[in-house]
Amino acid sequence: MMATQEAPQETRQHDARRLTAATFIVAGVFFIEVLDSTIIATALPRIAEDFSVPAVNLSIGMAAYLLAMAVCVPASGWVADRLGARRVFTAAIALFSIASILCGLAGSVETFTAARVLQGMAGAMMSPVGRLIVLRNTEKRDLVHAIAVLVWPALTAPVLGPAIGGFITTWFDWRWNFFINVPLGVIALIATALVIRGNDPIIRRRFDLAGFLLTGITLGLLLWGLELLGQQQPNWRLAFVLLVAGLLTGIIACRHLRRTAEPMIDLSAMAARSFSVSVIGGTLFRTSVHSAPFLLPLMFQLAFGLNPFESGLLVLWLFAGNLVMKLFTTQALRRFGFRRILILNGLLSAATIAGFSLFSPATPYAVIAVVLFLAGMFRSMQFTAISTLTFADIPQEQMSRANGFNSMVNQLGVGLGIAIGAVTLQIAPLLHGGAPGASGPTLMDFQLAFLMTAGLGVFATLDAYALKPDAGAEVSGHRS
């Protein structure tokens, strides 16, 4: 009898250890993916010099990657259900590694952008499907821990990226920012083969081609329009046409998704207040904070005169703040609950972004480090709270489609962050009587850009007021 009881317990412990290992593998792959979206931030001036284009115009290399991800992510749930999550996850890692080689070999803006699009398509299947593997096998009570592991790449990679990219660009060549993905990809493939099981369920459902095309076109038009506005010599008329067309296509897409029987994106998940707050307010928050890893390295180089490595080292203080806050996230959520954290902490996060506008070449590095450290702490808490709340009230049978929807808006927020960062640099001269794109961004342009993105961060907290005091209590353990 004793042996019979011990055997199932040993099996459960073995499965728990395997799930923990799988969670760290998925987080590691997610880290590679997010790192690749930001590692070139400090390398943009060097890449632009090689391609003979303005540095701000190279934001297309970052935006194209994120755009391709946002367009293809909605299909990730369907592909994983149809072919098997483990199989899709493995294939995506391999394709991502191949695309990284092509990025490093690019000789022009056009070939570089095309390779980045291929990378984004692979990334669209990589992290969402990996996260789906974890979510399908994690109970609600363990969700905070699992999400805390999965969210750290989104926090650390954008901060480590500029430092790593700056080191590689300064001491080696910018192309090695992409070549390093190859050995990392090989390690991820081996770990996946050893740890993640291949017995995930195969679910056959109709592919919503119209929904896929409409959402893809909507996201493409919106991000393309914002990208044009962020160019050093923006095409205002074309950008306006693209943005209006994107909004109209988005309206058509929403009508289709609400009426079709098996939509590519299941909007019914928005009926859960916790999910809708995470989607709407969370996207605005991501847009605000993801402008910083794009704007800070550029400001430190173009306005402060630092080299890529020095600017990357300064941004590392954000990473330090991320790590320290991780020690208190679970306790804070249990003590104060999601609603209070999202409101108060969101405002503090916006305040630190506004603090970036006070930086100048005369600001002591110690002061810059303290402000960046605090910004890292607040953004870490907000990311974890939003990401955990997202799936708090979503049933397992709805997890696949909700995960695809959430992954899409996450990537949209990151892409919008970079695009909005570039756009604010173009708008800033109009606010102080300068000429956009005349001689590149000035220190005042960067300062005004940070104030505008901070305002967006404040706006992102408004949605959280609609939450009940005990929202997500099953996950956080908070009792009002």
C-alpha positions in Angstrom: 0.0 0.0 0.0 2.8 2.4 0.9 4.7 1.6 -2.3 1.5 2.3 -4.2 1.1 5.7 -2.6 4.7 6.6 -3.0 4.8 5.8 -6.7 2.1 8.4 -7.8 3.8 11.0 -5.5 7.2 10.4 -7.1 5.5 10.7 -10.5 3.9 14.0 -9.5 7.2 15.3 -8.2 9.0 14.2 -11.4 6.3 15.9 -13.5 6.6 19.1 -11.4 10.4 19.2 -11.9 10.0 18.6 -15.6 7.4 21.4 -15.8 9.7 23.8 -13.9 12.6 22.9 -16.3 10.3 23.4 -19.3 9.3 26.8 -17.9 12.9 27.9 -17.7 13.6 26.7 -21.2 10.6 28.7 -22.6 11.8 31.7 -20.6 15.3 31.3 -22.0 14.0 31.2 -25.6 11.8 34.2 -24.9 14.9 36.0 -23.6 16.7 35.3 -26.8 13.7 36.6 -28.8 13.3 39.8 -26.8 17.0 40.4 -26.6 17.1 40.3 -30.4 14.5 43.0 -30.6 16.6 45.4 -28.5 20.2 44.4 -28.8 20.6 46.5 -31.9 19.4 49.7 -30.1 23.0 50.8 -29.3 24.2 49.5 -32.7 21.8 51.6 -34.8 24.4 54.4 -35.4 27.0 51.9 -36.6 24.5 50.0 -38.8 23.2 53.2 -40.2 26.8 54.2 -41.0 27.4 51.0 -42.9 24.1 51.3 -44.8 24.6 55.1 -45.4 21.2 56.1 -43.8 20.2 58.3 -40.8 20.3 56.5 -37.5 16.7 57.2 -36.6 15.6 55.6 -39.9 17.1 52.3 -38.7 14.2 52.0 -36.3 12.6 50.2 -39.2 14.9 47.3 -38.5 13.4 47.0 -35.0 9.9 47.8 -36.0 9.9 45.3 -38.9 10.9 42.5 -36.5 8.1 43.4 -34.1 5.6 44.0 -36.8 6.2 40.6 -38.3 5.7 39.0 -34.9 2.5 41.0 -34.2 1.0 40.0 -37.6 1.8 36.3 -37.3 1.2 35.8 -33.5 -2.6 35.4 -33.9 -2.0 32.2 -35.9 0.3 30.7 -33.3 -2.5 29.1 -31.3 -4.1 27.5 -34.4 -0.8 26.2 -35.6 0.1 24.8 -32.2 -3.3 23.1 -31.9 -3.0 21.7 -35.4 0.6 20.5 -35.5 1.4 20.1 -31.8 3.0 22.7 -29.6 6.3 21.0 -29.1 6.8 20.4 -32.8 6.0 24.1 -33.7 8.2 25.4 -30.8 11.2 23.4 -32.1 10.8 24.4 -35.7 10.5 28.1 -34.7 13.8 28.0 -32.8 15.5 26.5 -35.8 14.0 29.1 -38.2 14.9 31.9 -35.8 18.6 30.8 -35.8 18.7 30.7 -39.6 17.2 34.2 -39.9 19.7 35.5 -37.4 22.5 34.4 -39.8 20.8 36.2 -42.6 20.6 39.4 -40.5 24.3 39.3 -39.8 25.1 38.8 -43.5 22.8 41.7 -44.7 24.4 44.4 -46.9 21.6 46.9 -47.2 18.6 48.3 -45.3 16.3 46.3 -47.6 18.0 42.9 -47.1 18.4 43.6 -43.4 14.7 44.5 -43.0 13.7 41.3 -44.9 15.8 39.1 -42.7 14.3 40.8 -39.6 10.8 40.1 -40.9 11.8 36.4 -41.2 13.1 36.5 -37.6 9.9 38.1 -36.5 7.8 35.4 -38.2 9.8 32.7 -36.3 9.5 34.6 -33.1 5.7 34.7 -33.5 5.6 31.0 -33.2 8.4 30.7 -30.6 7.4 32.5 -27.4 3.6 32.3 -27.6 3.7 28.5 -28.3 6.3 28.0 -25.6 4.1 30.0 -23.1 1.1 27.9 -24.2 3.0 24.7 -23.3 3.5 26.1 -19.7 0.0 27.5 -19.2 -1.7 24.3 -20.3 0.2 22.4 -17.6 0.1 24.9 -14.7 -2.6 25.1 -12.0 -4.0 28.4 -11.0 -2.3 28.4 -7.6 1.1 28.0 -9.3 0.4 30.7 -11.9 2.2 33.6 -10.1 5.5 31.6 -9.9 5.2 30.4 -13.5 4.4 33.9 -14.9 7.2 35.4 -12.8 9.7 33.1 -14.5 8.2 33.8 -18.0 8.0 37.5 -17.6 11.6 38.1 -16.6 12.9 38.0 -20.2 10.5 40.9 -21.1 12.1 42.8 -18.2 15.7 42.0 -18.5 16.3 41.5 -22.2 15.4 45.1 -23.2 17.8 46.4 -20.6 20.6 43.9 -21.1 20.3 44.3 -24.9 21.7 47.8 -25.2 24.7 46.9 -22.9 25.4 43.6 -24.8 24.9 45.2 -28.1 27.1 48.2 -27.2 29.9 45.9 -26.1 29.7 43.8 -29.2 29.4 46.8 -31.5 32.2 48.7 -29.8 34.8 45.9 -29.5 33.8 43.6 -32.4 31.2 44.2 -35.1 27.5 44.9 -35.1 26.9 41.7 -37.1 27.9 39.5 -34.1 24.8 40.8 -32.4 22.9 38.3 -34.6 25.5 35.6 -35.0 25.5 34.9 -31.2 21.9 33.7 -31.6 23.1 30.6 -33.4 24.8 28.8 -30.5 22.0 29.9 -28.2 19.5 28.4 -30.6 21.4 25.1 -30.7 21.4 24.9 -26.9 17.6 25.6 -26.8 17.0 22.9 -29.3 18.9 20.3 -27.3 17.2 21.3 -24.1 13.7 21.2 -25.7 14.4 17.7 -27.0 15.5 16.4 -23.6 12.9 18.1 -21.4 9.6 19.0 -23.2 7.4 16.1 -23.9 5.7 15.6 -27.3 2.3 14.3 -26.2 0.4 17.6 -26.4 -3.1 17.3 -27.8 -3.9 17.8 -31.5 -7.0 20.0 -32.0 -8.4 20.4 -35.4 -10.4 23.6 -36.1 -11.0 25.7 -39.1 -8.4 28.3 -40.0 -10.0 31.8 -40.0 -8.2 33.1 -43.1 -10.3 36.3 -43.2 -9.6 37.0 -39.6 -5.9 36.4 -40.0 -5.6 38.7 -43.0 -7.7 41.5 -41.5 -5.8 41.5 -38.2 -2.5 41.3 -40.0 -3.3 44.1 -42.4 -4.6 46.3 -39.5 -1.4 45.9 -37.5 0.7 46.3 -40.5 -0.9 49.5 -41.6 -0.9 51.0 -38.1 2.8 50.2 -37.3 3.9 51.2 -40.9 2.2 54.5 -40.5 3.8 55.2 -37.1 7.2 54.1 -38.6 6.9 56.6 -41.4 6.1 59.4 -38.8 9.3 58.4 -36.9 11.6 58.8 -39.9 14.0 61.8 -40.0 12.2 63.1 -43.1 8.6 61.8 -42.5 6.0 61.4 -45.2 3.1 63.0 -43.3 0.5 62.4 -46.0 1.2 58.8 -46.6 1.5 58.1 -42.8 -1.9 59.7 -42.3 -3.5 57.6 -45.0 -2.0 54.4 -43.6 -3.2 55.2 -40.0 -6.7 56.0 -41.1 -6.8 52.8 -43.3 -5.5 50.8 -40.4 -8.2 52.1 -38.1 -11.0 51.3 -40.6 -9.6 47.8 -41.3 -9.5 47.3 -37.5 -13.2 48.1 -37.2 -13.9 45.6 -40.0 -11.7 43.0 -38.3 -13.5 43.3 -35.0 -16.9 42.9 -36.6 -15.7 39.8 -38.4 -14.1 38.3 -35.3 -17.3 38.8 -33.3 -19.6 37.2 -35.9 -17.6 34.2 -37.1 -18.0 30.8 -35.4 -14.3 30.0 -35.0 -12.4 33.3 -35.1 -8.6 33.6 -35.4 -8.8 35.9 -32.3 -11.3 35.0 -29.7 -12.6 38.4 -28.4 -14.9 36.7 -25.9 -12.0 36.6 -23.5 -12.4 40.4 -23.2 -15.6 39.7 -21.2 -13.4 38.9 -18.3 -12.5 42.2 -16.7 -9.1 41.0 -15.5 -8.2 40.0 -19.1 -9.5 43.2 -20.7 -7.6 45.4 -18.2 -4.4 43.5 -19.0 -5.0 43.9 -22.7 -6.0 47.6 -22.8 -4.1 49.1 -20.0 -1.2 46.6 -20.3 -0.7 47.5 -24.0 -0.5 51.2 -23.2 1.9 50.5 -20.4 4.2 48.4 -22.6 4.1 51.1 -25.2 5.2 53.7 -22.7 8.0 51.7 -21.0 9.4 50.1 -24.2 10.1 53.5 -25.6 12.9 53.9 -23.0 15.3 51.1 -24.2 15.0 52.8 -27.7 15.3 56.4 -26.6 17.9 56.1 -23.8 20.8 54.6 -25.8 20.2 57.1 -28.6 20.2 60.0 -26.1 23.3 58.9 -24.4 25.1 58.6 -27.7 23.7 61.4 -29.8 23.2 64.0 -27.0 25.7 63.0 -24.4 28.5 61.9 -26.7 29.0 58.4 -25.1 30.0 55.4 -27.1 27.7 52.4 -27.5 29.3 50.4 -24.7 29.1 53.3 -22.2 25.5 54.0 -23.0 24.6 50.3 -22.6 26.3 50.2 -19.2 24.2 53.1 -18.0 21.0 51.4 -19.1 22.0 48.3 -17.1 20.8 50.1 -13.9 17.2 49.3 -15.2 18.2 45.7 -15.1 19.4 46.0 -11.5 16.1 47.5 -10.4 14.3 44.6 -12.2 16.2 42.0 -10.2 15.7 43.6 -6.8 12.0 44.1 -7.2 11.6 40.3 -8.1 12.3 39.6 -4.4 9.1 41.5 -3.4 6.6 41.0 -6.2 4.8 38.0 -4.8 4.5 39.4 -1.3 3.4 42.8 -2.7 0.6 41.2 -4.8 -0.6 39.2 -1.8 -0.5 42.2 0.5 -2.1 44.9 -1.7 -3.8 43.0 -4.6 -3.8 43.7 -8.3 -5.9 46.8 -8.3 -3.8 48.9 -5.9 -0.5 47.7 -7.4 -1.6 48.5 -11.0 -2.7 52.0 -10.1 -0.1 53.2 -7.6 2.9 51.4 -9.1 1.9 52.4 -12.6 1.9 56.1 -11.6 5.4 55.6 -10.0 6.6 54.0 -13.2 5.4 56.9 -15.3 7.0 59.4 -12.8 10.4 57.8 -13.3 10.1 58.0 -17.1 9.3 61.6 -16.6 12.4 61.8 -14.5 14.5 60.8 -17.6 13.6 64.2 -19.1 15.8 65.9 -16.4 18.9 64.1 -17.6 21.7 66.1 -19.3 25.4 65.7 -19.9 26.0 67.6 -16.7 23.9 65.2 -14.6 26.1 63.0 -12.3 26.1 59.4 -13.3 25.1 58.5 -9.8 21.8 60.4 -10.1 21.1 58.8 -13.5 21.8 55.4 -12.0 19.4 55.9 -9.1 16.5 57.1 -11.3 17.1 54.2 -13.8 17.2 51.7 -10.8 13.9 53.0 -9.5 12.4 52.8 -13.0 13.5 49.2 -13.3 11.9 48.3 -10.0 8.5 49.8 -10.9 8.4 48.5 -14.4 9.3 45.0 -13.0 6.3 45.1 -10.6 3.9 46.3 -13.2 5.0 43.8 -15.8 4.5 40.9 -13.4 1.2 42.1 -12.1 -0.2 42.6 -15.6 1.0 39.3 -17.0 -0.3 37.3 -14.0 -3.7 39.0 -14.0 -4.1 38.3 -17.7 -5.0 34.6 -17.2 -6.4 34.7 -13.7 -10.0 34.1 -14.9 -9.4 32.3 -18.2 -10.5 28.6 -18.2 -8.2 26.0 -19.6 -10.3 25.3 -22.7 -10.0 29.0 -23.7 -6.3 29.3 -22.9 -5.0 28.7 -26.4 -7.0 31.5 -28.1 -6.6 33.9 -25.2 -2.9 33.3 -25.2 -2.7 34.0 -28.9 -4.7 37.2 -28.5 -2.6 38.3 -25.5 0.7 37.5 -27.3 -0.4 39.7 -30.3 -1.2 42.7 -28.1 2.0 42.2 -26.2 4.0 42.4 -29.4 1.9 45.3 -30.6 2.8 47.2 -27.4 6.5 46.6 -27.8 6.3 47.6 -31.5 4.3 50.7 -30.7 6.8 51.6 -28.0 9.6 51.8 -30.5 7.5 53.5 -33.1 6.1 56.0 -30.6 9.6 56.7 -29.3 10.7 57.6 -32.8 7.5 59.7 -33.4 7.9 61.7 -30.2 11.4 62.7 -31.4 9.8 64.1 -34.5 7.0 65.9 -32.6 9.3 67.4 -30.0 10.9 70.0 -32.2 7.4 71.4 -33.0 6.9 72.0 -29.3 10.0 74.2 -28.9 10.0 75.9 -32.2 12.6 73.7 -33.9 12.5 72.0 -37.3 11.9 68.2 -37.3 14.7 66.2 -38.9 16.8 69.3 -39.5 20.0 68.0 -38.0 19.0 65.0 -35.9 17.4 65.0 -32.4 18.7 67.4 -29.8 18.8 67.0 -26.0 15.6 68.9 -25.7 13.9 66.7 -28.2 14.8 63.6 -26.1 13.6 65.3 -22.9 10.2 66.2 -24.4 9.9 62.7 -25.8 10.3 61.2 -22.4 7.6 63.6 -21.0 5.2 62.5 -23.7 5.8 58.8 -23.1 5.4 59.3 -19.4 2.0 60.9 -20.0 1.0 57.7 -21.9 2.1 55.7 -18.8 -0.2 57.7 -16.6 -3.1 57.2 -19.1 -2.4 53.4 -18.9 -3.4 53.2 -15.2 -6.9 54.5 -15.7 -8.2 51.1 -16.9 -7.2 49.5 -13.6 -9.8 51.6 -11.7 -12.5 49.4 -13.1 -11.1 46.4 -11.3 -12.7 45.1 -8.1 -10.5 45.2 -4.9 -10.3 41.4 -4.9 -9.7 41.0 -8.6 -7.5 37.9 -9.3 -7.5 36.9 -5.6 -7.4 33.2 -6.5 -4.0 33.8 -8.1 -2.5 36.5 -5.9 -3.9 35.2 -2.6 -5.0 38.8 -1.6 -8.1 39.2 0.5 -9.6 42.7 0.9 
